[in-house]
Amino acid sequence: MLISKCTHSKVTCSIKKYFYNNKTDFEKILIKLENLDEKKKDDETIKRIISLKEILRIISLDDEPFSNRDNNFKLCWDCGDAIHTVIAPHKIITCNMRHFKPICEAIGKEVQDYPPTKKK
């Protein structure tokens, strides 16, 4: 099983409710990412923008399913950095400043860089 596939879970997740409850933060993140300089929009960032747009559309519809049991579950995977940032209670510490810095800035969350561990 690939880690990006959560369809094998025995329970149905409530990610749609999580996105709905944190809609304002995800909207802010989307706006920030959309307004990045085109040179800063790598493939991962573009996928995140597309997925956030679709998730925000889905959560506004009562009859549109969205969970690990539905065909659109991959949208969560593309938004993993945004989900982790919103859920984190304090600052984000990462060696992936390229992706986390604009996300954290969007919602006023502190982000701290650290160098990756050097191999001996």
C-alpha positions in Angstrom: 0.0 0.0 0.0 1.3 3.4 -0.9 1.3 6.0 1.9 -0.7 8.3 -0.4 -3.6 5.9 -0.4 -5.7 5.9 2.7 -8.6 4.0 1.1 -7.6 0.8 3.0 -8.5 2.3 6.4 -11.3 0.5 8.3 -12.9 3.9 9.1 -14.2 6.7 7.0 -12.3 9.9 7.7 -13.9 13.2 8.4 -11.5 15.3 6.4 -14.3 17.2 4.7 -15.5 18.5 8.1 -11.9 19.4 9.0 -11.5 21.5 5.9 -14.9 23.1 6.5 -14.0 24.0 10.1 -10.7 25.5 8.9 -12.0 27.0 5.7 -10.7 30.5 6.4 -7.1 29.2 6.8 -7.2 27.1 3.7 -8.6 30.1 1.7 -5.8 32.3 2.9 -3.2 29.6 2.0 -4.8 29.3 -1.5 -4.7 33.1 -2.1 -1.0 33.2 -0.9 0.0 30.4 -3.2 -1.9 31.8 -6.2 -0.1 35.1 -5.8 3.4 33.6 -5.6 5.8 34.6 -8.4 5.4 32.1 -11.2 9.1 31.1 -10.7 8.2 29.9 -7.2 5.3 27.7 -8.4 6.9 24.3 -8.8 4.9 21.2 -9.8 4.1 20.4 -6.1 2.8 24.0 -5.5 0.7 23.9 -8.6 -0.9 20.6 -7.6 -1.6 22.1 -4.1 -3.3 25.1 -5.7 -5.5 23.0 -7.9 -6.4 20.6 -5.0 -7.2 23.5 -2.6 -9.5 25.0 -5.2 -11.3 21.8 -5.6 -11.5 21.0 -1.9 -12.9 24.5 -1.2 -15.5 23.9 -3.9 -16.4 20.5 -2.5 -16.8 21.5 1.1 -19.4 24.1 0.1 -21.6 21.4 -1.4 -23.7 19.2 1.0 -24.1 16.4 -1.5 -20.5 16.1 -2.7 -18.6 13.3 -1.0 -15.0 13.8 0.1 -13.2 11.2 2.3 -10.7 8.4 2.1 -13.6 6.3 0.7 -14.2 8.5 -2.3 -12.5 8.8 -5.6 -11.2 12.3 -4.8 -9.2 11.3 -1.7 -5.9 12.2 -3.5 -6.8 15.8 -3.1 -5.7 15.5 0.6 -2.3 14.1 -0.4 -1.6 17.1 -2.6 -2.4 19.4 0.3 -0.4 17.6 3.0 1.9 20.5 3.8 -1.1 22.9 4.2 -3.0 20.3 6.4 0.1 19.9 8.6 0.5 23.6 8.9 -3.1 24.3 9.9 -3.2 21.4 12.4 0.1 22.3 14.1 -0.4 24.0 17.4 2.8 26.0 17.2 5.5 26.9 14.8 6.6 24.6 12.0 10.2 23.5 12.0 11.2 22.2 8.6 14.0 21.8 6.1 11.4 22.4 3.3 11.1 26.2 3.6 10.3 26.4 -0.1 6.9 25.0 0.5 6.2 25.7 4.1 7.2 29.4 4.3 4.4 30.8 2.1 1.9 28.5 3.7 2.9 29.6 7.2 3.0 33.2 6.2 -0.6 33.0 4.9 -2.0 32.0 8.2 0.4 33.8 10.5 2.1 30.7 11.7 5.8 30.9 12.6 8.2 28.8 10.6 11.8 27.9 11.4 14.4 26.5 9.1 16.9 23.9 10.1 19.6 22.3 7.9 19.1 18.6 7.1 21.2 16.2 9.0 24.6 15.7 7.4 25.6 12.2 6.5 29.0 11.1 7.9 
